[in-house]
């Protein structure tokens, strides 16, 4: 189960601090007295969906962290969502590291929440993908959760998904499926057209990924499947088109843009 205190996340924060601070924060050490204490607060310059606030407890382990708004909450521009109290030097030194993480986690959660809202009431589930920032997959996936999305597989190790290149390498969809059966895992297959869909169904596959289908093609696939398999749509799905795909009857829609193209949220840190 993923969580913000995951070992990979802690290591990522350690690397980020080492990258930014290096041998020391020469500016802060020069102009801020060692004994100075203060409180700093985080607030967005835009409306956003929160994600990653628990990271502040890892970034500021010796300081008093107060989370005022929980992850998944829609926060308006100017609303303070967290405070950190302690040594002024520490707050200033760790400021950029904290903002770098929060801007990305909140950016993903905000975009995800927009996609979720777009398909509200259709019964379709929004999924993420493995198109994540290298080394930041756990953070990316948790941010999708905060935005109301659902995680697809975490990596290559936890689910069988036969993609187009696997099919080409194996020789056919049927052969690729037969090669995977000994694993004992549930198999999902990506198909490029209705002929490949028929082949996958003939093999007894119960989860099919429709690759780059149009909404009308999705509707045709839904009619052809007639409840025999769950259908997932992927490819060329945008915020302005996702509802059309959902209303065509897709059970799932996976969107890589949630994690590879989410704009960073605009967040500030201020000292009282």
Secondary structure in CASP SS format (residue, H / E / C, confidence):
PFRMAT SS
TARGET T0000
AUTHOR 0000-0000-0000
METHOD secondary structure of the structure
MODEL  1
X C 1.00
X C 1.00
X C 1.00
X C 1.00
X C 1.00
X C 1.00
X H 1.00
X H 1.00
X H 1.00
X H 1.00
X H 1.00
X H 1.00
X H 1.00
X H 1.00
X H 1.00
X H 1.00
X H 1.00
X H 1.00
X H 1.00
X H 1.00
X H 1.00
X C 1.00
X C 1.00
X C 1.00
X C 1.00
X H 1.00
X H 1.00
X H 1.00
X H 1.00
X H 1.00
X H 1.00
X C 1.00
X C 1.00
X C 1.00
X C 1.00
X C 1.00
X E 1.00
X E 1.00
X E 1.00
X E 1.00
X E 1.00
X E 1.00
X E 1.00
X E 1.00
X C 1.00
X C 1.00
X C 1.00
X E 1.00
X E 1.00
X C 1.00
X C 1.00
X C 1.00
X C 1.00
X C 1.00
X H 1.00
X H 1.00
X H 1.00
X H 1.00
X H 1.00
X C 1.00
X C 1.00
X C 1.00
X C 1.00
X E 1.00
X E 1.00
X E 1.00
X E 1.00
X C 1.00
X C 1.00
X C 1.00
X C 1.00
X C 1.00
X C 1.00
X E 1.00
X E 1.00
X C 1.00
X C 1.00
X C 1.00
X C 1.00
X E 1.00
X E 1.00
X E 1.00
X E 1.00
X E 1.00
X E 1.00
X E 1.00
X E 1.00
X H 1.00
X H 1.00
X H 1.00
X H 1.00
X H 1.00
X H 1.00
X H 1.00
X H 1.00
X H 1.00
X H 1.00
X H 1.00
X H 1.00
X H 1.00
X H 1.00
X H 1.00
X H 1.00
X H 1.00
X H 1.00
X H 1.00
X H 1.00
X H 1.00
X H 1.00
X H 1.00
X H 1.00
X H 1.00
X H 1.00
X H 1.00
X H 1.00
X H 1.00
X H 1.00
X H 1.00
X C 1.00
X C 1.00
X C 1.00
X C 1.00
X C 1.00
X C 1.00
X E 1.00
X E 1.00
X E 1.00
X C 1.00
X C 1.00
X C 1.00
X C 1.00
X C 1.00
X C 1.00
X C 1.00
X C 1.00
X C 1.00
X H 1.00
X H 1.00
X H 1.00
X H 1.00
X H 1.00
X H 1.00
X H 1.00
X H 1.00
X H 1.00
X H 1.00
X C 1.00
X C 1.00
X C 1.00
X E 1.00
X C 1.00
X C 1.00
X C 1.00
X C 1.00
X C 1.00
X C 1.00
X C 1.00
X C 1.00
X C 1.00
X E 1.00
X E 1.00
X E 1.00
X C 1.00
X H 1.00
X H 1.00
X H 1.00
X H 1.00
X H 1.00
X H 1.00
X H 1.00
X C 1.00
X C 1.00
X H 1.00
X H 1.00
X H 1.00
X H 1.00
X H 1.00
X H 1.00
X H 1.00
X H 1.00
X H 1.00
X C 1.00
X C 1.00
X C 1.00
X C 1.00
X C 1.00
X E 1.00
X E 1.00
X E 1.00
X E 1.00
X E 1.00
X C 1.00
X C 1.00
X H 1.00
X H 1.00
X H 1.00
X H 1.00
X H 1.00
X H 1.00
X H 1.00
X H 1.00
X H 1.00
X C 1.00
X C 1.00
X C 1.00
X C 1.00
X E 1.00
X E 1.00
X E 1.00
X E 1.00
X E 1.00
X C 1.00
X C 1.00
X C 1.00
X H 1.00
X H 1.00
X H 1.00
X H 1.00
X H 1.00
X H 1.00
X H 1.00
X H 1.00
X H 1.00
X H 1.00
X H 1.00
X C 1.00
X C 1.00
X C 1.00
X C 1.00
X E 1.00
X E 1.00
X E 1.00
X E 1.00
X E 1.00
X C 1.00
X C 1.00
X C 1.00
X C 1.00
X C 1.00
X C 1.00
X C 1.00
X H 1.00
X H 1.00
X H 1.00
X H 1.00
X H 1.00
X H 1.00
X C 1.00
X C 1.00
X C 1.00
X C 1.00
X E 1.00
X E 1.00
X E 1.00
X C 1.00
X C 1.00
X H 1.00
X H 1.00
X H 1.00
X H 1.00
X C 1.00
X C 1.00
X C 1.00
X C 1.00
X C 1.00
X C 1.00
X E 1.00
X E 1.00
X E 1.00
X E 1.00
X E 1.00
X C 1.00
END
